[in-house]
Amino acid sequence: MSAEPLPAEQEPQEDRSAYAGVLRFYHLAKHQEWMVRDLAWGEIPPVPEGKGSPQRRARRMDVWRSVVMQQLQADILAVEMSAQLLNAAPDPEARLYYSTMVQDESRHTEAWLKLIGQVGGEGERDPHLDALGHMFLEADSLEEKVFLMQVFFERLIIPRFRLIARSSRGTILEDLCNRLAIDDGIHHGAGMAYERVLLEHAPPTVRKTLIDAANRMLPEFAAHALWRPKAREMIGQLMEARDRERLKTELNHGVRLANSLGLDVSEVRLPA
């Protein structure tokens, strides 16, 4: 009679509880998923319709076209950024999340491309947005990439979507901006959760790198927030004081976010 083989000794399971927050945002992103065809194309105006003479309506359309163009430019860059995060992240929970983020940013780009085709086609690019994109893509570490894109940029851009939505009631643009505010809120939350894990055992040199990155990013973000294409120059001049006050509030909030990650933000220099 042969003896029963002893059960193989099981290897201890790795504790992945630190990544529960990232995984939660993955499931939330899947739950909130939507399709470009879900928007009411052809049933409601793409952007607010102007009144008055044909010339006045054309100028109004140029204003909205410039708004759509800026968001299209941002999301084309975001597709490349999120794909880079998917390739750079070593953790399976983060890779799952970034797979949804790539899909989100691609979906956003598709919607902006379809929308801008209905309002006159692509227009003037924001040079500061291109600079921010290069800053992210050229960052050396995963911690810096997550910090720049998800902790800062994704959070700072959400009030812009809400402002555009309030100004474009009853349009495709309003619906799209409301959807993107939710999506980018999820991206930001996932980034905060993952950055906390990444920074838990990070050496002081990494934390110093993030402060340096914030000091490079914030002036460029301020320039981006206040930049206006030719179609919106006059509006920009009329609203400059309000825009600067809003920007100051957003930048202060960004600094508080960095502080909540345990970063010493005393060296962060907010732009005047």
Secondary structure per residue as TSV (DSSP state, phi and psi in degrees):
chain	resnum	aa	ss	phi	psi
A	1	M	-	360.0	121.5
A	2	S	-	-84.4	146.2
A	3	A	-	-74.1	147.0
A	4	E	-	-66.5	135.3
A	5	P	-	-64.6	140.2
A	6	L	-	-68.3	140.0
A	7	P	-	-62.2	138.6
A	8	A	-	-62.3	139.0
A	9	E	-	-67.0	124.4
A	10	Q	-	-78.0	136.9
A	11	E	-	-74.2	142.1
A	12	P	-	-62.0	135.8
A	13	Q	-	-73.8	137.8
A	14	E	-	-70.3	136.8
A	15	D	-	-77.4	113.4
A	16	R	-	-108.4	16.2
A	17	S	G	-62.8	-25.0
A	18	A	G	-64.2	-21.8
A	19	Y	G	-96.7	8.0
A	20	A	H	-60.2	-37.6
A	21	G	H	-63.7	-42.4
A	22	V	H	-63.3	-43.2
A	23	L	H	-65.3	-36.2
A	24	R	H	-62.4	-40.7
A	25	F	H	-71.4	-27.0
A	26	Y	H	-62.7	-47.9
A	27	H	H	-65.6	-36.7
A	28	L	H	-64.9	-41.9
A	29	A	H	-61.5	-41.3
A	30	K	H	-65.3	-37.7
A	31	H	H	-66.7	-35.2
A	32	Q	T	-88.2	0.7
A	33	E	-	-57.5	139.1
A	34	W	-	-138.7	168.2
A	35	M	-	-118.0	152.2
A	36	V	G	-60.1	-33.8
A	37	R	G	-68.8	-11.7
A	38	D	G	-71.0	-20.3
A	39	L	S	-73.9	153.4
A	40	A	-	-83.9	59.4
A	41	W	T	-60.1	130.5
A	42	G	T	81.7	-9.8
A	43	E	T	-99.7	-30.3
A	44	I	S	-130.8	160.8
A	45	P	-	-62.2	148.1
A	46	P	S	-66.3	-40.7
A	47	V	S	-139.9	168.2
A	48	P	-	-57.3	136.6
A	49	E	-	-88.7	130.3
A	50	G	-	-74.4	166.8
A	51	K	-	-122.7	166.3
A	52	G	S	96.9	-152.0
A	53	S	S	-68.9	160.5
A	54	P	H	-56.3	-36.2
A	55	Q	H	-65.8	-41.6
A	56	R	H	-67.1	-40.8
A	57	R	H	-64.3	-37.6
A	58	A	H	-65.5	-41.1
A	59	R	H	-63.9	-40.3
A	60	R	H	-63.4	-41.0
A	61	M	H	-64.4	-37.4
A	62	D	H	-61.9	-37.7
A	63	V	H	-61.0	-49.4
A	64	W	H	-68.6	-35.2
A	65	R	H	-60.7	-38.9
A	66	S	H	-67.6	-33.2
A	67	V	H	-65.5	-47.4
A	68	V	H	-63.6	-39.8
A	69	M	H	-60.9	-42.4
A	70	Q	H	-63.1	-40.1
A	71	Q	H	-71.7	-36.5
A	72	L	H	-60.7	-46.3
A	73	Q	H	-58.6	-43.8
A	74	A	H	-62.7	-41.0
A	75	D	H	-78.9	-27.3
A	76	I	H	-62.5	-42.8
A	77	L	H	-64.7	-37.8
A	78	A	H	-66.5	-30.8
A	79	V	H	-60.0	-46.4
A	80	E	H	-66.9	-39.6
A	81	M	H	-64.4	-46.3
A	82	S	H	-67.5	-34.5
A	83	A	H	-64.8	-36.7
A	84	Q	H	-66.4	-39.0
A	85	L	H	-64.4	-40.8
A	86	L	H	-59.5	-40.9
A	87	N	H	-74.5	-29.8
A	88	A	H	-87.0	-28.9
A	89	A	-	-71.6	128.0
A	90	P	-	-89.0	-14.7
A	91	D	S	-91.5	132.8
A	92	P	H	-60.5	-36.1
A	93	E	H	-64.6	-41.3
A	94	A	H	-68.6	-38.3
A	95	R	H	-65.6	-38.5
A	96	L	H	-58.7	-47.4
A	97	Y	H	-62.6	-45.7
A	98	Y	H	-68.2	-22.8
A	99	S	H	-64.3	-36.7
A	100	T	H	-74.3	-32.2
A	101	M	H	-68.4	-38.9
A	102	V	H	-60.2	-43.7
A	103	Q	H	-63.8	-41.9
A	104	D	H	-59.5	-51.3
A	105	E	H	-65.6	-34.1
A	106	S	H	-66.7	-40.7
A	107	R	H	-64.2	-43.0
A	108	H	H	-59.5	-44.5
A	109	T	H	-62.5	-42.7
A	110	E	H	-58.5	-44.5
A	111	A	H	-65.2	-42.5
A	112	W	H	-65.0	-39.3
A	113	L	H	-62.4	-42.2
A	114	K	H	-67.0	-40.7
A	115	L	H	-67.8	-43.8
A	116	I	H	-68.4	-25.4
A	117	G	H	-65.7	-22.1
A	118	Q	T	-92.9	-6.2
A	119	V	T	-122.9	18.9
A	120	G	T	115.0	-0.4
A	121	G	-	89.5	174.7
A	122	E	-	-67.9	153.7
A	123	G	-	-136.5	-143.2
A	124	E	-	-69.4	134.9
A	125	R	-	-87.8	149.4
A	126	D	-	-87.1	112.3
A	127	P	H	-65.5	-30.2
A	128	H	H	-72.4	-31.8
A	129	L	H	-67.1	-40.3
A	130	D	H	-62.0	-40.2
A	131	A	H	-63.9	-40.6
A	132	L	H	-63.9	-40.8
A	133	G	H	-61.5	-45.2
A	134	H	H	-64.6	-36.9
A	135	M	H	-59.4	-43.2
A	136	F	H	-69.1	-49.8
A	137	L	H	-64.2	-27.6
A	138	E	T	-94.0	0.0
A	139	A	-	-62.3	143.1
A	140	D	S	-80.8	-36.7
A	141	S	S	-112.6	156.8
A	142	L	H	-62.6	-40.4
A	143	E	H	-57.3	-41.8
A	144	E	H	-70.1	-38.4
A	145	K	H	-64.0	-47.1
A	146	V	H	-62.4	-42.1
A	147	F	I	-61.3	-48.6
A	148	L	I	-69.3	-45.3
A	149	M	I	-82.2	-52.7
A	150	Q	I	-90.8	-41.4
A	151	V	I	-70.4	-45.4
A	152	F	I	-96.3	-68.3
A	153	F	I	-62.1	-47.0
A	154	E	H	-59.5	-38.3
A	155	R	H	-74.3	-40.7
A	156	L	H	-70.7	-22.3
A	157	I	H	-85.3	-18.5
A	158	I	H	-59.6	-45.1
A	159	P	H	-59.0	-28.7
A	160	R	H	-64.7	-43.2
A	161	F	H	-61.4	-42.1
A	162	R	H	-66.3	-37.9
A	163	L	H	-65.4	-44.2
A	164	I	H	-63.7	-42.2
A	165	A	H	-61.3	-41.7
A	166	R	H	-65.1	-26.8
A	167	S	T	-90.8	-1.0
A	168	S	S	-135.4	46.4
A	169	R	T	-57.3	141.0
A	170	G	T	74.4	23.4
A	171	T	S	-127.2	166.7
A	172	I	H	-59.6	-39.2
A	173	L	H	-59.5	-42.2
A	174	E	H	-61.5	-49.2
A	175	D	H	-59.5	-45.0
A	176	L	H	-63.8	-44.2
A	177	C	H	-65.5	-36.9
A	178	N	H	-64.3	-39.3
A	179	R	H	-65.9	-41.7
A	180	L	H	-69.9	-32.0
A	181	A	H	-62.0	-39.1
A	182	I	H	-68.9	-48.2
A	183	D	H	-59.1	-46.4
A	184	D	H	-71.0	-27.3
A	185	G	H	-63.7	-38.8
A	186	I	H	-68.4	-43.2
A	187	H	H	-58.0	-43.6
A	188	H	H	-64.6	-45.3
A	189	G	H	-61.4	-41.4
A	190	A	H	-64.2	-40.4
A	191	G	H	-64.0	-41.1
A	192	M	H	-62.0	-44.2
A	193	A	H	-63.0	-42.5
A	194	Y	H	-73.6	-38.5
A	195	E	H	-63.4	-35.1
A	196	R	H	-61.7	-41.3
A	197	V	H	-65.4	-45.0
A	198	L	H	-63.7	-35.0
A	199	L	H	-86.5	-9.9
A	200	E	H	-56.5	-41.7
A	201	H	T	-119.1	20.0
A	202	A	-	-74.7	141.2
A	203	P	-	-70.7	162.6
A	204	P	H	-57.2	-28.3
A	205	T	H	-63.6	-36.0
A	206	V	H	-67.1	-43.2
A	207	R	H	-62.7	-38.8
A	208	K	H	-65.0	-36.6
A	209	T	H	-61.5	-37.9
A	210	L	H	-69.0	-37.7
A	211	I	H	-63.9	-43.1
A	212	D	H	-61.1	-39.6
A	213	A	H	-64.6	-41.3
A	214	A	H	-62.5	-40.0
A	215	N	H	-67.8	-26.6
A	216	R	H	-80.8	-37.2
A	217	M	H	-76.1	-44.4
A	218	L	H	-59.5	-43.8
A	219	P	H	-62.7	-36.5
A	220	E	H	-70.2	-37.9
A	221	F	H	-65.3	-39.6
A	222	A	H	-61.2	-43.1
A	223	A	H	-63.4	-39.7
A	224	H	H	-63.1	-45.3
A	225	A	H	-64.7	-30.6
A	226	L	H	-98.0	-8.7
A	227	W	-	-71.1	141.1
A	228	R	-	-133.1	134.5
A	229	P	-	-69.1	170.9
A	230	K	G	-56.1	-36.2
A	231	A	G	-64.6	-21.6
A	232	R	G	-118.6	14.9
A	233	E	H	-60.1	-47.1
A	234	M	H	-65.2	-43.8
A	235	I	H	-61.8	-40.9
A	236	G	H	-60.3	-40.2
A	237	Q	H	-65.6	-39.6
A	238	L	H	-68.6	-30.8
A	239	M	T	-105.7	11.0
A	240	E	H	-61.0	-44.3
A	241	A	H	-61.5	-43.4
A	242	R	H	-66.5	-39.7
A	243	D	H	-63.5	-40.8
A	244	R	H	-66.7	-38.0
A	245	E	H	-66.1	-41.9
A	246	R	H	-64.1	-42.4
A	247	L	H	-62.0	-41.9
A	248	K	H	-58.9	-42.6
A	249	T	H	-62.8	-43.7
A	250	E	H	-65.2	-41.9
A	251	L	H	-67.5	-38.9
A	252	N	H	-62.8	-37.5
A	253	H	H	-65.2	-39.3
A	254	G	H	-60.4	-39.5
A	255	V	H	-65.7	-39.2
A	256	R	H	-64.1	-35.7
A	257	L	H	-61.8	-44.6
A	258	A	H	-61.5	-40.3
A	259	N	H	-63.2	-36.9
A	260	S	H	-67.7	-18.4
A	261	L	T	-87.7	5.5
A	262	G	T	83.6	16.0
A	263	L	-	-89.3	140.7
A	264	D	-	-79.5	101.0
A	265	V	G	-92.3	10.2
A	266	S	G	-62.9	-21.6
A	267	E	G	-93.1	-1.6
A	268	V	-	-76.5	127.1
A	269	R	-	-104.0	107.3
A	270	L	-	-72.5	137.5
A	271	P	-	-65.4	145.9
A	272	A	-	-66.6	360.0
